[in-house]
Amino acid sequence: MAASPVESFQGPSFIGLAINLFMHGLSTLQMYLYYTYFKKDRLWLKSFVMIVYLLDTFHCAITTYYIYNVLVINFGNEASLLRGNWTLAAAAPCTGLVSVAVQHFFAWRVHVLTKHTFVVAAIVLFSLANLAGALGVCVSLALNPSVFLVPDLQIEVTIWLVGAVLADTTIATALVWHLGRHKHLYPALTNTINRILRMTVQTGLVTTIVAIINLGCYLGNSMGGYAIFSMLLAKLYTNCMLSTLNARRAWKCEGSSDSEISHGGGGHSGVVVFEPQRTTQPEVRELYSDLVRWEPTHSISKVFVQVESYQTSDVDEKPSQGMQDF
């Protein structure tokens, strides 16, 4: 017996919504941490992060309204289960806009680090294909907002998800290749670069795997799986971008190594001096500036730990000449 529309599409959409709301809570927490710890970030970056978060929030709102309208307002109305509303069409372009914005953000990072125009152009091209496919899904569902139309949008959905996979894969490959190839040039930042490499692979891998699974569910005619994973994509992109930005705090706190600790001499007897390694090489400054945030100062900051010693004597000891005179 064929599954009902509730079982095949609306039920999985409800499950996707529950996960969607949970992940939106995570992105909200990350937004709070970002604006708490990185108040000195450039204005355009803070504005960009806010725009992405608002787009993600709007996506969360329309998917919530879609499920509420179908399963609560039109409860018992079987026709409403088969025919969606404007929110069914609006969800895809919201996901496309969020993913494109995040991919362009990482494309900017690739440009700053590698200066390879061809690689950046490829990322932008794949990202725009991602957006074009999402807009194609939106237009088709706006003209005919029927759940039964979703399986017939193979061209649009394929362009949308394949574009996202290619963009994410290109970003991760470019960053890993460049940082891994030039890591030996930055001995003072080896630990930080290793963390960046791990973060790049992890975040790029998550969105790539989910997009591939989503495409596989769609092409395999599993509309329930497609409904779940398509709701998660926007939240994954938002959380990946925010986690990458917030990870800079951990890199700063854990970035010191044994080579950054020295013992002062000369006029600082008994003083241990912690000196962060600084360099005047422009490549290192550029790397650290755009991935961690370089904050140049006119003098090297030092933390002094003063060790003072005191000599003790017995009370029965003979008083000094000064005390005798007193």
VMD Tcl script that draws the C-alpha trace (Angstrom):
set ca {
  {0.00 0.00 0.00}
  {1.34 3.40 -0.98}
  {2.28 5.71 1.86}
  {0.04 8.67 2.54}
  {1.30 12.21 1.91}
  {1.68 12.65 5.67}
  {3.97 9.64 5.97}
  {5.95 10.27 2.79}
  {6.57 14.05 2.99}
  {4.87 16.00 5.77}
  {5.95 13.67 8.58}
  {9.65 13.78 7.59}
  {9.30 17.54 7.15}
  {8.11 17.76 10.77}
  {11.16 15.76 11.91}
  {13.39 18.04 9.85}
  {11.75 21.06 11.48}
  {12.50 19.73 14.97}
  {16.20 19.30 14.10}
  {16.09 22.65 12.33}
  {14.92 24.45 15.48}
  {17.57 22.73 17.60}
  {20.34 23.78 15.21}
  {18.98 27.33 15.12}
  {19.43 27.40 18.88}
  {23.07 26.42 18.37}
  {23.60 29.17 15.80}
  {21.97 31.68 18.17}
  {24.39 30.67 20.91}
  {27.31 31.02 18.50}
  {26.08 34.45 17.49}
  {26.09 35.51 21.13}
  {29.63 34.21 21.59}
  {30.81 35.91 18.41}
  {29.50 39.35 19.34}
  {30.77 38.91 22.91}
  {34.36 37.93 22.12}
  {35.01 39.64 18.78}
  {33.75 43.17 19.25}
  {36.81 44.53 17.42}
  {36.13 42.65 14.18}
  {35.69 44.81 11.14}
  {32.24 46.32 10.67}
  {31.61 44.67 7.33}
  {32.33 41.23 8.81}
  {30.00 41.75 11.76}
  {27.31 43.05 9.41}
  {27.78 40.08 7.10}
  {27.43 37.62 9.98}
  {24.23 39.33 11.10}
  {22.74 39.20 7.58}
  {23.47 35.48 7.28}
  {21.93 34.85 10.70}
  {18.79 36.82 9.81}
  {18.41 34.88 6.56}
  {18.79 31.66 8.50}
  {16.21 32.84 11.04}
  {13.76 33.71 8.25}
  {14.25 30.21 6.80}
  {13.47 28.76 10.22}
  {10.33 30.91 10.51}
  {8.86 29.97 7.11}
  {9.51 26.24 7.58}
  {7.81 26.43 10.97}
  {4.83 28.20 9.44}
  {4.64 25.64 6.63}
  {4.38 22.70 9.04}
  {1.97 24.56 11.32}
  {-0.26 25.48 8.39}
  {-0.37 21.93 7.00}
  {-0.64 19.90 10.20}
  {-2.50 22.28 12.56}
  {-4.49 24.93 10.71}
  {-5.60 22.48 8.01}
  {-5.79 19.44 10.25}
  {-7.94 16.76 8.61}
  {-7.92 18.53 5.25}
  {-6.29 16.01 2.94}
  {-6.13 18.45 0.05}
  {-3.81 20.74 2.05}
  {-1.40 17.85 2.50}
  {-0.94 17.64 -1.25}
  {-0.85 21.33 -2.04}
  {1.59 23.59 -0.28}
  {1.71 27.37 0.00}
  {4.23 30.11 -0.65}
  {6.48 28.90 2.17}
  {7.10 25.63 0.32}
  {8.55 27.65 -2.56}
  {10.44 30.14 -0.37}
  {12.43 27.60 1.63}
  {14.75 26.60 -1.25}
  {15.99 30.12 -2.16}
  {16.58 30.90 1.54}
  {18.81 27.86 1.78}
  {20.49 28.87 -1.47}
  {21.14 32.42 -0.29}
  {22.63 31.28 3.02}
  {24.88 28.70 1.37}
  {26.02 31.16 -1.32}
  {26.80 33.84 1.27}
  {28.89 31.42 3.35}
  {30.65 30.03 0.27}
  {31.53 33.55 -0.88}
  {32.91 34.27 2.59}
  {35.23 31.27 2.31}
  {36.04 32.23 -1.28}
  {37.26 35.57 0.08}
  {39.51 33.70 2.50}
  {40.87 31.57 -0.33}
  {41.58 34.74 -2.32}
  {43.38 36.40 0.59}
  {45.56 33.36 1.21}
  {46.27 31.92 -2.22}
  {45.77 34.85 -4.62}
  {44.71 32.23 -7.18}
  {42.06 33.98 -9.23}
  {41.14 30.83 -11.14}
  {40.33 28.89 -7.95}
  {38.27 31.75 -6.55}
  {36.42 32.11 -9.86}
  {35.61 28.37 -9.80}
  {34.21 28.65 -6.28}
  {32.07 31.64 -7.24}
  {30.84 29.87 -10.38}
  {29.85 26.70 -8.51}
  {28.23 28.83 -5.80}
  {26.17 30.78 -8.31}
  {25.08 27.50 -9.91}
  {23.96 26.46 -6.44}
  {21.87 29.64 -6.16}
  {20.48 29.29 -9.68}
  {19.25 25.76 -8.95}
  {17.61 26.89 -5.70}
  {15.87 29.77 -7.49}
  {14.71 27.33 -10.20}
  {13.09 25.17 -7.52}
  {11.46 28.29 -6.08}
  {10.00 29.41 -9.41}
  {8.64 25.95 -10.26}
  {6.96 25.52 -6.87}
  {5.62 29.08 -6.94}
  {3.87 28.36 -10.25}
  {2.54 25.02 -9.02}
  {2.89 24.57 -5.24}
  {2.17 20.85 -5.21}
  {4.04 18.26 -3.19}
  {3.74 15.89 -6.14}
  {5.72 18.34 -8.29}
  {8.86 18.01 -6.11}
  {10.02 14.68 -7.68}
  {9.79 16.25 -11.16}
  {12.37 18.99 -10.42}
  {15.40 16.81 -11.08}
  {17.30 19.34 -13.19}
  {16.85 22.21 -10.73}
  {17.59 20.15 -7.61}
  {20.62 18.50 -9.21}
  {22.10 21.86 -10.24}
  {21.40 23.23 -6.77}
  {23.03 20.42 -4.76}
  {25.84 19.54 -7.17}
  {26.83 23.22 -7.25}
  {26.93 23.26 -3.44}
  {29.05 20.08 -3.29}
  {31.55 21.35 -5.87}
  {31.89 24.74 -4.16}
  {32.45 23.22 -0.70}
  {34.92 20.67 -2.04}
  {36.90 23.33 -3.92}
  {37.07 25.57 -0.85}
  {38.30 22.81 1.45}
  {40.80 21.51 -1.12}
  {42.24 24.96 -1.85}
  {42.72 25.88 1.81}
  {44.17 22.53 2.82}
  {46.53 22.48 -0.17}
  {47.81 26.02 0.39}
  {48.20 25.84 4.17}
  {49.73 22.37 4.06}
  {52.14 23.37 1.31}
  {53.33 26.53 3.07}
  {53.14 25.38 6.67}
  {56.93 25.09 6.96}
  {57.23 28.81 6.24}
  {55.40 29.67 9.48}
  {57.13 27.72 12.28}
  {55.75 30.09 14.90}
  {52.18 29.32 13.77}
  {52.39 25.57 13.21}
  {49.86 24.70 15.91}
  {47.45 27.34 14.69}
  {47.72 26.20 11.07}
  {47.09 22.60 12.11}
  {43.92 23.69 13.88}
  {42.83 25.67 10.82}
  {43.40 22.63 8.62}
  {41.31 20.42 10.87}
  {38.53 22.99 11.10}
  {38.51 23.48 7.31}
  {38.24 19.77 6.61}
  {35.57 19.19 9.27}
  {33.29 22.07 8.29}
  {33.65 21.48 4.55}
  {33.11 17.76 4.99}
  {29.89 18.16 6.96}
  {28.11 20.33 4.40}
  {29.44 18.25 1.49}
  {28.26 14.95 2.98}
  {24.80 16.29 3.83}
  {24.39 17.77 0.33}
  {25.43 14.45 -1.25}
  {23.03 12.50 0.97}
  {20.27 14.97 0.16}
  {20.88 14.58 -3.59}
  {21.00 10.80 -3.23}
  {17.66 10.78 -1.39}
  {16.10 12.93 -4.07}
  {17.39 10.94 -7.04}
  {16.47 7.73 -5.20}
  {12.90 9.02 -4.94}
  {13.07 9.17 -1.14}
  {11.13 12.38 -0.65}
  {11.10 11.93 3.12}
  {14.89 11.93 3.33}
  {15.06 14.87 0.94}
  {12.59 16.83 3.09}
  {14.68 16.26 6.22}
  {18.14 17.03 4.82}
  {17.05 20.01 2.71}
  {15.84 21.70 5.90}
  {19.22 21.19 7.59}
  {21.49 22.67 4.92}
  {20.96 26.33 5.80}
  {21.64 25.70 9.50}
  {24.75 23.68 8.73}
  {26.24 26.47 6.62}
  {25.48 29.09 9.28}
  {26.93 27.01 12.10}
  {30.03 26.11 10.09}
  {30.80 29.77 9.41}
  {30.18 30.84 13.00}
  {32.17 27.96 14.47}
  {35.11 28.88 12.23}
  {35.00 32.50 13.39}
  {34.57 31.60 17.06}
  {37.40 29.06 16.92}
  {39.84 31.98 16.74}
  {39.41 32.46 20.49}
  {40.66 28.93 21.18}
  {43.53 29.42 18.74}
  {44.59 32.56 20.59}
  {44.38 30.96 24.02}
  {46.20 27.78 23.01}
  {48.52 29.20 20.41}
  {51.60 29.64 22.62}
  {54.34 27.05 22.46}
  {57.51 26.32 24.35}
  {59.47 28.40 21.85}
  {57.46 31.44 22.89}
  {58.70 31.27 26.48}
  {62.06 32.72 27.35}
  {63.89 33.63 30.50}
  {64.86 37.21 30.88}
  {68.41 38.20 31.65}
  {70.39 41.32 32.32}
  {68.31 43.73 34.33}
  {65.55 41.19 35.09}
  {67.27 38.75 37.43}
  {64.87 36.07 38.65}
  {62.22 37.09 36.10}
  {60.49 34.69 33.69}
  {59.40 36.46 30.51}
  {56.65 35.14 28.22}
  {57.21 36.67 24.79}
  {54.77 35.90 21.96}
  {56.71 35.32 18.79}
  {56.17 38.14 16.32}
  {57.44 38.39 12.83}
  {57.82 41.06 10.22}
  {57.33 38.69 7.28}
  {54.33 39.94 5.29}
  {53.16 36.43 4.44}
  {52.86 35.49 8.09}
  {51.12 38.74 9.00}
  {48.62 38.22 6.18}
  {47.95 34.63 7.17}
  {47.45 35.44 10.82}
  {45.44 38.58 10.12}
  {42.77 36.94 8.03}
  {42.46 33.61 9.80}
  {43.09 34.49 13.41}
  {43.26 38.31 13.52}
  {46.65 39.99 13.72}
  {46.82 42.83 16.18}
  {50.16 44.61 15.66}
  {51.63 46.61 18.50}
  {54.57 48.96 18.67}
  {56.23 46.89 21.36}
  {56.13 43.24 22.27}
  {53.84 42.53 25.17}
  {55.48 40.68 28.03}
  {54.21 39.13 31.20}
  {56.72 39.30 34.03}
  {56.65 36.88 36.92}
  {58.81 38.46 39.62}
  {60.47 35.98 41.95}
  {61.56 37.61 45.21}
  {63.78 35.94 47.81}
  {64.02 36.66 51.52}
  {66.76 35.66 53.97}
  {65.66 34.48 57.38}
  {67.76 34.53 60.58}
  {67.36 33.20 64.08}
  {66.13 35.60 66.72}
  {69.05 34.69 68.96}
  {71.51 35.80 66.37}
  {73.83 38.63 67.38}
  {72.39 41.98 66.31}
  {74.08 43.86 63.56}
  {76.31 46.89 64.16}
  {73.48 49.18 63.17}
  {71.21 47.72 65.77}
  {73.91 47.93 68.44}
  {74.37 51.61 67.72}
  {70.61 52.10 67.97}
}
mol new
graphics top color blue
foreach p $ca { graphics top sphere $p radius 0.5 }
foreach p [lrange $ca 0 end-1] q [lrange $ca 1 end] { graphics top cylinder $p $q radius 0.2 }
display resetview
